[in-house]
Amino acid sequence: MRKCFAAVFACIAILAQGCSEFEPRHGTKVTFAFETSKPITRAQLAAASRYLVARGRHLLDVKGPRVDGYTAYSLTLLLPGKRIPKSELAKLIQPFSIELYHLANVATKAHPNRPWKITIPSESGGAYLFVGPNARLIDSKKDPAQVRDEILGNAKPIITGRDILPNAALRESRNGWAVLVRFRKRGAEAFFAFTRANPGEYLAVFYNGRLISAPIIKQAISGGEALITGFAKQDDAVAVISDLNAGYLPVKMKITGVTYY
């Protein structure tokens, strides 16, 4: 038990790095409450700390954000060097999502009579166009909600962000930028099983509810990793990497206090 506590304390200590005589003496102090009826576990505390520190660094452009204190029900984050408006601080706990879906309602060479036809964009970052019953046209850029509601329907994701390890990396692709992701055990197994069983099918990647790419599966993909393409700008790919590498919030949180020092 002592070793478990020591490991967690060491993890939090790493996230608290940056406290030194060179740290700015002004900044923003944010207190969060864990919205749970039970005391937060050691693993949840470590995950929440990593998430908040990473998002403070990448979303709010703070150098050296760190955990200043915590209890079983709350956590305090220091954002040195900046007075950040409360409206911006809400970004720290806004959820993000990345999900991979089978486009089972979209026509392929093997299944030409499915209700929806797809037109692939000619360049990275372009819109996917879907034509369906009664010549219904859906543009993935203009109508992201319709893509989810009408193209996906009640489909369940093959992969979610929780299946992806927090070590995504930037790659340059032929037509833009890409994100290399590596899967946890469950994700690797699900990804391999899907690609093995569905050659010629579309596997769509949704980020925060928007379709960013829909490649055709050519063969079974083993090895536990995949390349997500569809980014015209490097900054767009980096934003996804930042979200993925922050991990995820293990429980809901809310901001209960903001002070400036």
ROTITI-816035 format. One line per 8 residues: number of its first residue (from 1); their letters; for each residue x, y, z of C-alpha. Coordinates in Angstrom, 3 decimals. Layout:
% ROTITI-816035
NUM) a) X:Y:Z ~ ...
END
This chain:
% ROTITI-816035
1) mrkcfaav) 0.000:0.000:0.000 ~ 2.825:2.400:0.875 ~ 4.421:1.731:-2.507 ~ 1.127:2.577:-4.277 ~ 0.847:5.885:-2.433 ~ 4.486:6.650:-3.115 ~ 3.997:6.060:-6.830 ~ 1.028:8.414:-6.990
9) faciaila) 2.781:11.096:-4.953 ~ 5.781:10.815:-7.277 ~ 3.496:11.236:-10.285 ~ 1.851:14.329:-8.809 ~ 5.271:15.697:-7.885 ~ 6.368:15.440:-11.505 ~ 3.257:17.344:-12.560 ~ 4.102:19.983:-9.987
17) qgcsefep) 7.511:20.632:-11.516 ~ 8.179:24.224:-12.439 ~ 7.903:25.601:-8.919 ~ 11.195:27.431:-8.595 ~ 12.682:30.818:-7.956 ~ 12.435:31.497:-11.703 ~ 8.672:30.927:-11.889 ~ 6.632:34.114:-12.474
25) rhgtkvtf) 5.232:35.506:-9.223 ~ 1.888:36.279:-10.803 ~ -0.654:34.041:-12.439 ~ -3.984:32.269:-12.063 ~ -4.963:29.766:-9.387 ~ -7.890:27.475:-10.207 ~ -9.655:25.130:-7.809 ~ -11.641:22.208:-9.190
33) afetskpi) -14.087:19.902:-7.447 ~ -14.528:16.281:-8.457 ~ -18.210:15.671:-9.131 ~ -18.388:12.264:-7.516 ~ -20.028:10.988:-4.360 ~ -17.001:8.855:-3.523 ~ -13.447:9.979:-2.763 ~ -11.366:10.014:-5.929
41) traqlaaa) -8.951:7.131:-6.330 ~ -5.187:7.426:-6.707 ~ -5.358:6.484:-10.388 ~ -8.134:9.015:-11.054 ~ -6.169:11.753:-9.294 ~ -3.091:11.072:-11.395 ~ -5.127:11.003:-14.637 ~ -6.948:14.249:-13.801
49) srylvarg) -3.665:15.959:-12.929 ~ -2.030:14.932:-16.208 ~ -5.079:16.069:-18.161 ~ -5.290:19.530:-16.593 ~ -1.562:20.203:-16.818 ~ -1.412:19.163:-20.470 ~ -4.448:21.232:-21.442 ~ -3.158:24.231:-19.541
57) rhlldvkg) 0.044:24.036:-21.528 ~ -1.471:23.467:-24.974 ~ -4.873:25.170:-24.843 ~ -4.002:28.195:-22.718 ~ -0.333:28.465:-23.752 ~ 0.902:28.488:-20.175 ~ 4.519:27.617:-19.513 ~ 4.875:25.413:-16.468
65) prvdgyta) 1.299:24.765:-15.316 ~ 1.352:22.621:-12.210 ~ -0.748:21.016:-9.515 ~ -0.493:23.038:-6.334 ~ -2.561:20.844:-4.038 ~ -5.254:18.201:-3.909 ~ -7.615:16.296:-1.645 ~ -9.893:13.339:-2.235
73) ysltlllp) -12.538:15.768:-3.511 ~ -10.658:18.688:-5.077 ~ -7.555:19.772:-6.963 ~ -5.791:23.136:-7.324 ~ -3.949:24.103:-10.494 ~ -1.478:26.970:-10.845 ~ -1.119:28.713:-14.202 ~ 1.961:30.928:-13.702
81) gkripkse) 2.573:34.083:-15.677 ~ -0.948:34.749:-16.938 ~ -4.224:36.216:-15.712 ~ -6.647:34.024:-17.607 ~ -10.333:34.998:-17.877 ~ -12.794:32.598:-16.299 ~ -14.446:31.995:-19.667 ~ -11.143:30.689:-21.031
89) lakliqpf) -10.504:28.496:-18.000 ~ -13.599:26.467:-18.869 ~ -11.598:25.002:-21.773 ~ -9.558:23.026:-19.253 ~ -12.433:20.686:-18.469 ~ -14.296:20.702:-21.772 ~ -14.407:17.113:-23.046 ~ -13.027:16.113:-26.413
97) sielyhla) -13.862:13.035:-28.428 ~ -12.284:10.954:-31.142 ~ -14.200:7.973:-32.492 ~ -13.811:5.540:-35.380 ~ -16.983:4.258:-37.061 ~ -17.849:1.787:-39.772 ~ -19.834:3.607:-42.482 ~ -22.144:0.648:-42.934
105) nvatkahp) -24.802:2.691:-44.774 ~ -22.397:3.953:-47.442 ~ -22.164:2.186:-50.790 ~ -18.964:0.319:-51.711 ~ -17.939:-1.803:-54.686 ~ -19.143:-4.908:-52.861 ~ -22.373:-3.232:-51.664 ~ -23.452:-0.731:-54.346
113) nrpwkiti) -27.120:-0.587:-53.258 ~ -26.668:0.931:-49.843 ~ -28.643:4.173:-49.355 ~ -25.748:6.642:-49.286 ~ -23.036:7.400:-51.862 ~ -19.835:9.172:-50.853 ~ -17.554:11.575:-52.698 ~ -14.034:11.784:-51.277
121) psesggay) -12.466:15.277:-51.091 ~ -9.683:15.971:-53.564 ~ -7.406:17.450:-50.892 ~ -6.768:17.041:-47.176 ~ -9.191:18.950:-45.001 ~ -11.868:19.093:-47.688 ~ -15.527:18.191:-47.282 ~ -16.946:14.712:-47.755
129) lfvgpnar) -20.178:14.789:-49.741 ~ -22.930:12.246:-49.203 ~ -25.872:11.747:-51.560 ~ -28.770:9.717:-50.224 ~ -32.477:8.965:-50.644 ~ -34.419:11.519:-52.713 ~ -31.116:13.103:-53.799 ~ -30.503:14.316:-50.230
137) lidskkdp) -27.079:16.011:-50.103 ~ -25.009:16.286:-46.924 ~ -21.760:18.243:-46.744 ~ -19.563:17.034:-43.863 ~ -18.159:20.532:-43.268 ~ -21.462:22.399:-43.332 ~ -23.671:19.740:-41.727 ~ -21.597:17.669:-39.246
145) aqvrdeil) -24.640:16.827:-37.108 ~ -26.518:15.442:-40.141 ~ -23.563:13.199:-40.947 ~ -23.773:11.689:-37.485 ~ -27.564:11.475:-37.362 ~ -28.300:10.272:-40.895 ~ -25.148:8.492:-42.047 ~ -24.153:6.859:-38.754
153) gnakpiit) -27.601:6.546:-37.198 ~ -27.347:4.354:-34.098 ~ -23.971:2.870:-34.981 ~ -21.541:2.288:-32.141 ~ -17.876:3.292:-32.482 ~ -15.254:0.662:-33.225 ~ -12.623:2.706:-31.366 ~ -12.868:5.638:-28.938
161) grdilpna) -10.301:7.940:-27.364 ~ -10.026:5.658:-24.356 ~ -8.643:2.943:-26.627 ~ -5.755:5.192:-27.697 ~ -2.505:5.572:-25.782 ~ -1.388:9.111:-24.838 ~ 1.655:9.052:-27.137 ~ 0.285:10.264:-30.474
169) alresrng) 2.851:11.711:-32.878 ~ 2.870:14.097:-35.832 ~ 3.596:12.773:-39.308 ~ 3.741:14.465:-42.676 ~ 1.578:12.758:-45.296 ~ 1.457:12.978:-49.072 ~ -1.378:15.515:-49.076 ~ -1.007:17.229:-45.726
177) wavlvrfr) -0.496:16.127:-42.135 ~ -1.341:13.016:-40.185 ~ -1.453:11.749:-36.610 ~ 0.107:8.425:-35.675 ~ -1.860:6.757:-32.872 ~ -1.139:3.616:-30.897 ~ -3.868:1.555:-29.315 ~ -4.313:0.012:-25.920
185) krgaeaff) -4.818:-3.760:-25.899 ~ -8.600:-3.645:-26.386 ~ -8.305:-1.052:-29.125 ~ -5.604:-2.972:-30.986 ~ -7.704:-6.126:-30.909 ~ -10.872:-4.328:-32.049 ~ -9.039:-2.471:-34.837 ~ -7.407:-5.636:-36.164
193) aftranpg) -10.676:-7.602:-36.010 ~ -12.574:-4.871:-37.869 ~ -9.996:-4.365:-40.619 ~ -9.627:-8.110:-41.118 ~ -13.387:-8.618:-41.483 ~ -14.151:-5.521:-43.582 ~ -11.810:-4.998:-46.547 ~ -13.278:-2.482:-48.982
201) eylavfyn) -15.352:-0.743:-46.293 ~ -15.075:2.854:-45.096 ~ -13.742:3.511:-41.592 ~ -14.611:7.079:-40.589 ~ -12.723:9.138:-38.024 ~ -14.733:11.732:-36.072 ~ -13.037:14.373:-33.937 ~ -15.315:16.370:-31.633
209) grlisapi) -18.285:15.226:-33.686 ~ -16.843:16.195:-37.075 ~ -15.781:13.813:-39.822 ~ -12.106:14.348:-40.608 ~ -11.295:11.283:-42.719 ~ -12.890:8.127:-44.088 ~ -10.303:5.817:-45.644 ~ -11.155:2.533:-47.321
217) ikqaisgg) -9.854:-0.525:-45.513 ~ -7.513:-2.369:-47.864 ~ -6.288:-5.162:-45.611 ~ -6.105:-6.360:-42.034 ~ -4.016:-3.951:-39.945 ~ -2.081:-5.463:-37.075 ~ 0.622:-3.939:-34.933 ~ -1.648:-1.854:-32.728
225) ealitgfa) -1.280:1.486:-34.488 ~ -2.890:3.562:-37.235 ~ -2.319:6.772:-39.157 ~ -5.142:9.332:-39.064 ~ -4.986:11.532:-42.143 ~ -7.157:14.396:-43.353 ~ -5.377:17.411:-41.857 ~ -4.596:20.226:-44.284
233) kqddavav) -2.843:22.308:-41.620 ~ -0.149:21.223:-39.212 ~ -1.856:23.146:-36.395 ~ -5.028:21.049:-36.814 ~ -3.071:17.822:-36.434 ~ -1.152:19.203:-33.449 ~ -4.430:20.127:-31.731 ~ -5.618:16.516:-31.989
241) isdlnagy) -2.276:15.259:-30.696 ~ -2.474:17.608:-27.717 ~ -5.934:16.325:-26.820 ~ -4.965:12.674:-27.196 ~ -1.762:13.009:-25.222 ~ -3.534:14.783:-22.363 ~ -5.383:11.530:-21.686 ~ -8.924:11.927:-20.381
249) lpvkmkit) -10.787:13.155:-17.342 ~ -11.684:10.107:-15.248 ~ -14.585:11.899:-13.524 ~ -16.563:15.072:-14.144 ~ -15.086:18.221:-12.656 ~ -16.234:21.767:-12.096 ~ -14.436:25.008:-11.327 ~ -15.221:26.188:-7.794
257) gvtyy) -12.737:29.001:-7.410 ~ -10.459:31.315:-9.380 ~ -7.972:33.711:-7.831 ~ -5.250:35.884:-9.335 ~ -1.959:36.405:-7.590
END
